[in-house]
Amino acid sequence: MNTLTFLRQNARWLTAGMLLTFLSSFGQTFFISIFAGEIRETFQLSHGEWGGIYTLGTTASAAVMVWAGGLTDRFRVRALGAIILAMLMLACLSMALNPVWWLLPLVIFALRFTGQGMTSHIAVVAMSRWFIATRGKALSIATLGFAAGEAVLPLIFVTLMLTVDWRILWIVSGLIAIAGIPILLMLLRQERTPQSLAKSDQGTGMEARSWTRNQTIQHWLFWFMVPALLGPSAFNTAFFFHQVHFADVKSVSHIELVAFFPFYTGISILAMVASGWALDKVGTARLIPFMQLPMVVAFMIFAYADGPLGLWLGFLFLGLNTGVNTTLPAAFWAEFYGTRFIGSIKAMAAAVMVLGSAIGPGVTGLGIDLGVGIETQYVGVALYFVFTTVMMAIGIARARPLLPPRAA
């Protein structure tokens, strides 16, 4: 099946995935951090205090994701997606109307759980379950919503903040989220998988088994992958979370920094599409051990480079990793552990990644408060990704012989 035929036959389901990944933007760090300066000023918070609040709320959302993510194994996308989008709208309104600092952890929890957590989780699980032979292609197309959000929302909202109060912009965000419900319901009048419990023929994983979540957690490969799950979420999140501070360190204005975001997004889209195509051709096992090497290069550049050229190169390699990290991990769980229980398995993986996004801003914010410069911290981040690459290479090399012939 060529790409045009694939798109034409599956347009409604792929568009639903793109819609969900786009709307998840309102709970993603790159969007919330746009308002970091205004939030810190309004509630009189230091970098460390704001990072600690963000860590607390995000950690709570990771804990809830372990349970809630499994709901994708039980309910249809259109029903669960509509409920989560309504909750996302309420979370956006809570940020707009919140009068006191001590409610911020609850607000962050609501945004992270409904946006970064469940909305994106529902989309990725749906693509992993609905598509088998073309899973990589489906994931790369559906997750273009992430890239679209990163490309357009920061520039639009940072520009609007010049004339519009930041709280009003959160109300606008909530209205956009709720407007997605009728579109989702229209697109998914008929879902690609007819059974709500997804008990039809499913792809198996290692040893030709359909692994449960408990079996997955007890398997050694899961723990080889945990550092790699934590890393991009923690430090990509930290980078965007401290974007205002990073702009100050590099002596550029905030709006000049976010002007690089469309370039970063364009690179991530190219990497996303290319990795999805390569995934269908050669499989996850051959690709995933190397996916975090661009992060090593990106953070070394951000640590040492100055001026526009340095920022361009840094965002180039950051975008490469963002693209492949959107498709390969999602396909990894389906390929190595099967798709029958993919919702609950992916929920555990998502909880680990959300936990990483909680740790990154808190640790780096505390480091800034203690006088450890963000550039110095980024050298350590680069070394961390050398470690994750070694761990993945060892784990995948041991697990690959256990895969069915095609996946191996």
N, C-alpha and C positions, 0 to 999 in steps of 0.2 A: 504494500500500500504506500503510494507516494504521499508527500506531506500535504499537498492541497486536498487530496481525497480524505486524508485523516482529519484535517481541520474541518472540512465540510460535514463529514459524518458525525463528528463529535463536538461541534461548535457549542452547543448549549451547555454541555457538562464542563468543557474547558473554560468557557466564559464564567460559569458559576464559580469555578476555582479561582479564576483571576479576580472576580469581584470580592471574594472572601479574603484573599491575600492582600488586596488593595486596602480594604476596610480595616484590616488588622493594623494598619499604619498608626491609627489613633492610640494604640496601646504599645507601640514600639518605641524604643529609646530614642531613635533618631528624630521622632516627632516630639515626644515629651521634653527632650533636652533643648528644643528650640526655645522653650519658655523658662529654662533654668535660671537665667538672670532675673527675670521678673518674679519667679517664685521665691528665689533666695532673698530678693529685696523686699518683697511684700511681707514675708514671714521672718525676716531678719535671721537668715541661716548662713552658716559658714559652708565651705565646700564639703568638709567632713560631715557636718550635720545633715546637709541635703543628701549626700551620698549614703549616709546611714539610714535615713528615712526611706530612700529608694531601695536599699538592700532589704530592709525589714518587710516592706510591702511586696517586693518581688519574691522573696523567700517564701512568704505565706502563699503566694499564688502558685509557686512550684509545688508546695505540699498538697494543695487542693487539686492540682492538675493530675497527680498520681491517681486519684479516684475519678475525677470528672472526665479525664481523657478517655477512659474506657467506655463512656457513654456512646462513643462513635461506633462501637461494636453492637449496639442495641437499638439505636434510633436512626431514622433516615436523616440525610444531610439537610433537607429542606426544613424539617421540623426543628432539629437541634440548632441549625444555623440561624433560623429566625429568632429563636429564644435568646441566643447569645448576642446577636446584633442589638436586640432590644436592651439587653443588659449593658452592652457597650455604650449605647446612647445615654443611659442613666449614669454610667461612670464618667462620661465626658461632662455631663451637667453637674456632677458632684465636684469636679475640679473647678468649674466656673463659679459655683455658688459657695464653696467651702470658705468659712470665715476665720478658721483657726489652724495653727500649725499642727496641733496634735491629732487632727483628723487626716493629715496628709498620708500617713502610712496606709490607712484604709482606702483612701482615694487611689493611691498608687497600686494597691492590691487589686482594686476593681478594674483599673485600666489594663494592668499587666495580665490579669487572669482572662478577661474577656477579649482583649485585643491580641497581644503577643501570644498568649497561651491558646485559648480555645478556638478563636476565629481562624488562625493559621493552621492549627492542628486539624480541624475539621476538613479544611481544604486539602492538606497534604495526605491525610489518611484516605480521603475519597479518591484522589488520583492513584494512590498506591493500590487500592482495592479494585477500582473500576478498570484499570489497565494493567496488562501483564507483559505481553510482548513489546508494547510501545510505552511502557511505564516511564522510561527516561524522557521520551518526547512529551508525554502528557505532563509530567512534573515541571519540565523546563518551560512549557507554555503557560500552565496554570499559575506558576509562581512569578510570572511577569508582573503580577499585581504588586508584589513586594517592590520590584524595581521601579514601577510607575509611581508608587507612593514616595519612595526615596528621591526620585527625580523631581517631582513637581511640588509636593507639599511643603518641604522646607523653604524653597524660594518664595512660594506664594504666601505662606504664613509669616515668614520673616519680613517680607515686604509690607504685608497688611499691618503688622505690628507697629509700623512707623506712624500709622494714623488711627488704628483701631485698638481698643483696650484688649489685653490678652485674654481676659475672662470671656468677652464676647466671642472671641475666636474659638473657645472651647464649646460654646453653645452651638456655633456653626458646625463644629466637628460632630457633635451629637446628632444634629439634624441630617448630616450626610450619612451617618451610620444607620439611622432609622429608615432613611430613604432606600437603603439597600435591600430591605426585607421584601417589598413587593417584587423587585427585580429578581431576587433569588427564587421566590416562589414561582414566578413565571418561567424561569429557566429550567426549574426542576419539577415541572408538572409530572414528568416521567423520569425517574432516576435510571441510570445505566444498569445498576444492580437491582433486580426486581425484589429480592428478599430484604426486608428491613434488618434482619439479623445476619445478613451476609453469610449464609451457610451453603451457598452454591459452591461449585468447584473452585478451589483456592490453590494458589501456588504454594508449594512446600519449600522448606528451607534446608539447612544442613541435615544430613542423614535421612533425607526425604521425609522429614517430620514437619508437623505444624506445631510450633513451639508455643507454649503458654507464656504469660508474663513471668510467673514464678520460675519456670524452667529457664527462661532467658536470663533473669537476674542471677541465677545460680551458675550460669555457664561462664567459663573463664574469659571468653571473647568479649563479653559485655564489659568486663572490668578493664580489659586492654583498651577499649574504646572510650571509657569515661573521660580521661583527660582530654581527648580530642573533642568530645561533646562539650565539655566545659569551656575550652579555650576560646573559640571564636565568639561564643555568646558572651563570655566574660569581658574580653578585651576589645572586641568590636563595639560592644555596648559601652565600655568605658571610654573609648575614643570619642564616640558621638555624644556621650553624656557630658564630657568635659570639653566640648567643642568651643565654648565661649572662652574658657581658660586657655585652651590650646591656641586659639587665634591670638590672644594677648601675648603668649610666649613667643609666637612666630611673628609678632608685630604686623598682623593683618587685621582688618575689621571683620566682624562676624559675617556680614553680608558678602564680603570677598571670599571668606572661607566656604560658605554654603554655595557660592557660585561654582565650586568644584564638584558639587554633588551630582549634577547631571552627567558630567564626564564619568565619575565613579559609577553611576547607575548604568550608563551606556556600556562600560566595560563589563559590569556584572551581568548585563543582559546577554552580551556576546558569549561570555564564559558559561552562563546558564544554558543557553541553547546548544553550544558546542559540547558541553559535558553531558547534556541529555542525549544528544545524537551518539556520542561516544559510548555512553552507558548501554544503549540498546545494541551497539555493535560489538563491544568487547566485554561488557559486564562490569559490575561494581568492583569486584575483587582486584582487577588490574589497575584501577584508577584511584581508589580511595586512599591507599597509603601515602600518596604524594600530594593530597589536596591542600595541605596546610603549609607547604613550603613558601607560597607567595606571602603568607603572613610574616614569615621570618624577614623577608626582604622589605615588606611594607613598614614594619615597625622599626627596623634599623634605619630606614630612610627618614621616617618621622622623628627619630631620635637625633639625627645628625644634620639633616639637610635644612637649608634655609632658602627662602625665596620661592617664586612661583614654580620654577622647574622642579624643585625638590617636592613640593606639594603635589604637582602633577604626577610624578613618578610614584609617590606614596599612595595616592588614590588609585593609580593604575593597578598596582599589585594588591591593594585592599579589595578592589573591585573583582579581580580575578578570583580571589578566594571566596568572596561573597557569592559569586555566581555558582561555582562548583559546590559550595557548602549548602546551597539551596536544594540541589538535586541529589547529590551522591548519598548523604546520610539517610534521606528518606527512602531511597531505593535500597540501601544497605539492609535495613531492618526487614523489608519484604523479601529480599533475596536470600539472606542468611537464616531468617527465622520463620519465613512463611507469612501468608496474608490472612489466615483464618482469624487470628487474634491480634492483627496488626494495630487495631485501635488502642488496646490496652498496653501493648508493647511500646508503641510510639508515644503513648502518654508518659510512660516512665522515662523514655529518652527525652521527651519534651520537658519533663520536670527537671531533669539534669541540666538541660540547656537554660531553662529559666533560672535555675539556681545559679548557674554561671553568670547570667546577666544580673543577678543580685549581688554576687561577690565582686565582680569587676569594678563597678562604680564606687562601692564602699571602700574597697582596698585602696584604689588609686586616689580617692578623695581624702582618705586618712593620710596617705603618703604626702599629698600636697600640703595638708595642714601641718605635718611633721617636718616639712622642709625638704622632702625628697622630690626633686623636680620631675615634671611629667616626662621630660626627655630621657632622664636617667631611668625612670620606670620602664620606658618603652624598650630599652636595651634588654632588661630582664624579661619582658614579654616576648621578644624575639627568641631568646634562649628557651623559653617555655615551649614554643612551637617546634623547636628542634627536638625536644623531648617527646612531644606528642607524635611527631612523625616516626620516630624510632619505635614507639609503642605500637602504633598502627601497623607498621611494617612487620613486626614480630608476630602480632596477633593474627593478621590476615594470612601470613605465610603458613601458620599452623592450621588455620581453619579452612583454607581454600580446598584442600583435598576432601573435605567432608561435604562439599556442595554437589548438587545434581550436575550432570555433565555440562548442560548448556551454561549454567551460571558460573561454573568453574572455569 
